[in-house]
Amino acid sequence: MPGHFVPFTAMEVEQPEGGYVVPLSSQMPSGARQADFCGVLGVRGAREVAAALLGSGSCEAVLFSVLGNSKEGFAPEQAQKITKDSIEFEASGVEALRVVIKARMTPEQLELSRERPAINPSRGKGQKRMSEVLNAFMAIKGGKVASDQARRIRAACQHFIDAESDPKLGDVDRERLSHYVPKLKAEPADKTKALLKHGMNIPEEWPRISEQEIQKRLNNLSSLFRWAKNQNWIDFDPAENLAFDVATKKKQGREQDQRDHFTHDELTQIFGEEWYQTGRGELSKANTFREFQPHYYWLPLLGLFTGARIGELCQLHLSDIKKRTKALGIFRSIRKTTIRSSKTQMQFERFRFTLP
């Protein structure tokens, strides 16, 4: 929500009501800070807002309290419509109200209230569609995590919503989530590439998402239901320990290190190519090499003697090769760039090999 954090001392007090005159966005005082707010704001003039909601069902506000900040208010660029569904109450406030109401009730009224079943506070929220719940969840969660993490959380939850036709929150139970898991496991890896290549008819042999990716998506989905339970929108969390329950035995080591060793026959076939016998490929009639490149010769040899990955070897320059006594040394520093929270972080990875 775009707007400004405005110090209360920089705004004119409206008499006799005691409210504040909020300047236009183009006329904000020098102490105001422009920001894009994402989170929960406090309603000012609670009595007037409550009366409007009970009367017409909605009202508009141009200034909000900022939780944990008593010196500034938040003024959105446009007036925000407040409805009954957009209001949430703190548990402490509800308890204080209950104590006041109880003190004003007669013993007969108290006894009558005990005989009637209490209304489940989550019943109304449980009728919300999952898409509405996701929007409410991300309005709070999105401001607490990095933007890329927020995008992954939303994508994981949205996949469930789309796969299950946007069910109501209260209709999602453990059984429904268990039926969803096979749909998630059938999700193709690198889906964008698969769609570009095959359209909607992705073949069965196309690789599926990894076990690790399944765990991440289920954990992100679980965070949504855990939040809904903490808000008393549902009585129990249907996704509790879901990722743990569907997990397979964890592999030892990194997935990228899970490699099969070449057999003797495979090595014989690789190094039995003509260029390993003659030192070059076969010339065409035009006296050019059509089926041979120098790296066909050098990369398998370097891989054999160093154990380096093909991607590492392809990045080598002649300056990385150092002549040592009775050996050749390879030393290279590879710079990796990762983007996190809109800041660039540099990571350096070094490797050294020696060739006899």
C-alpha positions in Angstrom: 0.0 0.0 0.0 1.8 3.2 -1.1 1.7 6.2 1.2 3.6 8.2 3.8 4.7 7.8 7.4 3.7 11.2 8.9 4.7 12.5 12.4 1.6 13.5 14.4 3.4 16.7 15.4 3.7 17.7 11.8 -0.1 17.6 11.2 -2.7 20.2 12.1 -5.1 19.2 14.9 -8.7 19.3 13.8 -10.9 21.2 16.4 -13.1 20.4 18.2 -13.0 16.7 17.3 -9.3 16.3 18.1 -8.5 14.5 14.9 -5.8 15.3 12.4 -5.9 17.1 9.1 -4.0 14.8 6.6 -2.2 16.7 3.8 -2.4 15.6 0.2 0.4 13.3 -1.0 1.9 16.3 -3.0 1.8 18.5 0.1 3.4 16.3 2.8 5.5 18.0 5.4 9.3 17.6 5.4 9.3 15.1 8.2 7.1 12.6 6.2 8.6 9.5 4.8 7.3 7.9 1.6 6.9 4.1 1.8 5.1 1.1 0.5 3.5 -0.4 3.6 2.7 -4.1 3.9 1.3 -5.4 7.2 -1.4 -4.6 9.8 -2.4 -1.1 10.7 -4.5 0.2 13.6 -7.8 2.0 13.1 -8.1 5.5 14.6 -11.4 6.7 16.0 -12.5 3.2 16.9 -16.0 4.3 18.2 -16.8 6.2 15.0 -15.6 3.3 12.8 -17.6 0.8 14.8 -20.7 2.9 14.5 -20.2 3.3 10.7 -19.7 -0.5 10.3 -22.8 -1.3 12.3 -24.8 1.2 10.3 -23.8 1.2 6.7 -21.3 -1.8 6.8 -18.3 0.2 5.6 -16.4 3.5 6.0 -13.2 5.1 4.6 -10.1 6.2 6.4 -7.1 8.4 5.4 -4.9 7.9 8.5 -4.0 4.8 10.4 -2.0 4.0 13.6 1.2 2.1 13.1 1.6 -0.8 15.6 4.6 -0.2 17.8 5.1 3.4 16.6 3.3 6.0 18.7 5.0 9.0 17.0 3.9 8.5 13.4 0.7 7.6 11.5 0.5 6.1 8.1 -1.4 8.0 5.4 -2.1 6.0 2.3 -2.1 7.8 -1.1 -5.8 6.9 -1.5 -8.5 6.6 1.1 -8.9 3.0 2.2 -12.3 1.3 2.5 -12.9 -0.5 5.8 -15.5 -3.3 6.0 -16.4 -5.8 8.7 -14.3 -8.5 7.0 -11.1 -6.3 7.1 -11.3 -5.7 10.9 -9.4 -8.0 13.3 -9.3 -7.7 17.1 -6.4 -8.4 19.5 -7.1 -11.1 22.0 -6.4 -8.8 24.9 -8.9 -6.3 23.6 -11.6 -9.0 23.3 -10.9 -10.2 26.8 -11.2 -6.7 28.2 -14.5 -6.2 26.5 -15.7 -9.6 27.8 -14.9 -8.5 31.4 -16.8 -5.3 31.0 -19.9 -7.1 29.5 -19.8 -9.7 32.2 -19.8 -7.1 34.9 -23.0 -5.5 33.5 -24.9 -8.8 33.2 -27.4 -10.1 35.8 -26.9 -13.6 37.3 -29.9 -14.8 35.2 -28.3 -13.5 32.0 -25.0 -15.2 32.9 -26.7 -18.5 33.5 -28.6 -18.2 30.2 -25.4 -17.5 28.3 -23.8 -20.7 29.7 -26.7 -22.8 28.5 -26.3 -21.7 24.9 -23.4 -23.1 22.9 -20.6 -20.6 22.2 -20.1 -19.4 18.6 -16.9 -20.8 17.1 -14.9 -17.7 16.3 -13.4 -19.5 13.3 -16.7 -20.5 11.7 -17.1 -17.3 9.7 -13.5 -17.1 8.6 -13.6 -20.8 7.8 -16.0 -20.1 5.0 -13.5 -17.9 3.2 -12.0 -19.2 0.0 -8.4 -20.2 0.2 -7.5 -17.4 -2.3 -8.8 -14.8 0.2 -6.9 -16.5 3.0 -3.7 -16.4 1.0 -4.1 -12.7 0.3 -4.6 -11.9 3.9 -1.6 -14.1 4.9 0.7 -12.6 2.4 -0.3 -9.0 3.4 1.4 -9.8 6.7 4.0 -12.4 5.7 5.2 -10.5 2.7 6.5 -7.7 4.8 8.6 -10.0 7.0 10.6 -12.0 4.4 12.7 -11.2 1.4 10.7 -10.6 -1.8 12.0 -13.8 -3.5 11.0 -15.9 -0.5 7.5 -14.2 -0.5 7.2 -15.1 -4.1 8.0 -18.8 -3.5 5.5 -18.9 -0.6 2.7 -17.5 -2.6 3.5 -19.8 -5.6 3.5 -22.9 -3.4 0.1 -22.0 -1.9 -1.3 -20.9 -5.2 -0.5 -24.3 -6.7 -2.6 -26.0 -4.0 -5.4 -23.5 -4.6 -5.4 -24.1 -8.3 -5.1 -27.9 -8.0 -8.0 -28.0 -5.6 -10.3 -25.4 -7.3 -10.0 -22.8 -4.5 -11.8 -24.7 -1.7 -13.1 -23.1 1.5 -10.6 -22.9 4.3 -12.9 -25.0 6.6 -13.2 -27.7 4.0 -9.5 -28.5 3.9 -8.6 -31.5 6.1 -5.7 -33.9 6.3 -7.3 -36.3 3.8 -7.7 -33.6 1.2 -4.1 -32.6 1.6 -3.0 -36.2 1.3 -4.8 -36.4 -2.0 -3.1 -33.2 -3.2 0.5 -34.6 -2.6 0.5 -36.9 -5.6 -0.6 -33.9 -7.8 2.4 -32.0 -6.4 4.8 -34.9 -7.1 3.6 -35.0 -10.7 4.6 -31.4 -11.2 7.3 -31.2 -14.0 10.7 -29.8 -13.2 11.5 -26.5 -14.9 7.9 -26.1 -15.8 8.4 -23.0 -17.9 10.9 -24.8 -20.2 8.6 -27.8 -20.4 5.6 -25.7 -21.4 7.7 -23.8 -24.1 8.9 -27.1 -25.6 5.7 -29.3 -25.3 2.9 -26.9 -24.5 0.2 -28.5 -22.3 1.1 -32.0 -23.5 4.2 -32.6 -21.3 5.4 -36.2 -21.8 5.5 -38.6 -18.9 9.3 -39.1 -19.3 9.9 -35.4 -18.5 11.7 -35.1 -15.1 9.5 -34.2 -12.1 10.3 -31.8 -9.3 12.8 -33.2 -6.7 12.0 -34.5 -3.3 13.7 -31.5 -1.8 11.5 -29.1 -3.8 8.4 -31.0 -2.7 9.5 -30.6 1.0 10.0 -26.8 0.5 6.6 -26.3 -1.1 4.8 -28.3 1.5 6.5 -26.4 4.3 5.4 -23.1 2.6 1.9 -24.4 2.4 2.0 -25.5 6.0 3.0 -22.0 7.1 -0.3 -20.7 5.6 -2.5 -23.1 7.6 -0.4 -22.6 10.8 -1.0 -18.8 10.5 -4.8 -19.4 9.9 -4.9 -21.5 13.1 -3.0 -18.9 15.1 -5.6 -16.4 13.9 -8.4 -18.7 15.2 -9.8 -19.0 11.7 -9.6 -22.8 12.0 -9.7 -25.1 15.0 -6.7 -27.3 13.9 -3.9 -27.2 11.5 -4.5 -29.9 8.8 -1.0 -29.5 7.4 0.9 -30.0 10.7 4.0 -32.2 10.0 2.7 -32.8 6.4 6.2 -32.4 4.8 7.7 -34.8 7.4 5.0 -37.4 6.9 5.4 -37.6 3.1 9.2 -37.4 3.1 11.3 -40.3 1.8 14.5 -41.3 3.4 17.0 -38.5 3.1 19.9 -39.1 0.7 23.4 -38.9 2.1 25.4 -36.0 0.6 24.3 -33.5 -2.0 22.1 -34.6 -4.9 24.7 -33.2 -7.4 27.3 -35.5 -6.0 25.2 -38.6 -6.6 27.1 -40.0 -9.7 27.8 -43.4 -11.1 31.4 -44.2 -11.8 32.4 -44.9 -15.4 33.0 -48.6 -16.1 36.2 -49.8 -17.8 34.2 -50.5 -21.0 32.8 -46.9 -21.0 36.2 -45.4 -20.6 37.6 -47.6 -23.4 34.8 -46.4 -25.7 35.4 -42.7 -24.8 39.1 -42.8 -25.2 39.0 -45.1 -28.2 37.8 -42.3 -30.4 40.0 -41.5 -33.5 41.3 -38.2 -32.1 42.9 -40.0 -29.2 44.8 -42.2 -31.7 45.9 -39.5 -34.2 45.7 -36.4 -32.0 43.2 -34.8 -34.3 39.8 -35.5 -36.0 39.1 -36.6 -39.6 39.5 -33.9 -42.2 36.6 -33.2 -44.6 37.0 -32.8 -48.4 37.2 -29.1 -47.8 40.2 -29.7 -45.4 38.2 -28.7 -42.3 37.1 -30.5 -39.2 33.3 -30.9 -39.2 33.0 -33.5 -36.5 35.9 -32.5 -34.2 36.7 -29.6 -31.9 39.9 -29.3 -29.7 37.8 -29.5 -26.5 36.6 -33.0 -27.5 40.2 -34.1 -26.9 41.2 -32.0 -23.9 38.0 -31.9 -21.7 37.7 -35.7 -21.2 41.4 -36.0 -20.4 41.2 -33.1 -17.9 38.1 -34.7 -16.3 39.8 -38.0 -16.1 43.0 -36.7 -14.3 41.3 -34.0 -12.1 37.8 -35.3 -11.3 36.6 -31.7 -12.0 33.0 -31.1 -13.3 32.6 -30.3 -17.0 31.3 -26.8 -16.1 34.4 -26.0 -14.1 36.7 -27.1 -16.8 34.9 -25.1 -19.5 35.6 -21.9 -17.5 39.4 -22.4 -17.5 41.8 -20.1 -19.3 45.4 -20.7 -20.3 46.4 -18.4 -17.5 44.9 -20.9 -15.0 47.5 -23.5 -16.0 50.7 -23.2 -14.1 53.8 -25.4 -14.8 55.2 -27.1 -11.8 58.1 -29.4 -11.3 57.1 -32.6 -13.1 53.5 -31.6 -13.1 51.0 -29.0 -14.3 49.0 -27.2 -11.7 45.4 -25.8 -12.2 44.3 -23.0 -9.9 41.1 -21.0 -10.4 38.9 -18.8 -8.3 35.3 -18.7 -9.5 33.1 -15.8 -8.5 29.4 -16.6 -7.9 26.8 -13.9 -7.6 23.6 -14.4 -5.6 20.8 -11.9 -5.2 19.2 -11.7 -1.8 17.0 -9.0 -0.4 17.9 -6.7 -3.3 21.5 -6.8 -2.3 24.3 -8.4 -4.2 26.4 -10.8 -2.3 29.6 -12.2 -3.7 30.7 -15.8 -2.9 34.0 -17.2 -4.0 34.7 -20.9 -4.6 38.2 -22.1 -5.2 39.5 -25.3 -6.6 43.0 -26.7 -7.3 44.1 -29.7 -9.3 47.5 -31.1 -10.2 48.1 -33.1 -13.3 51.1 -35.6 -13.4 
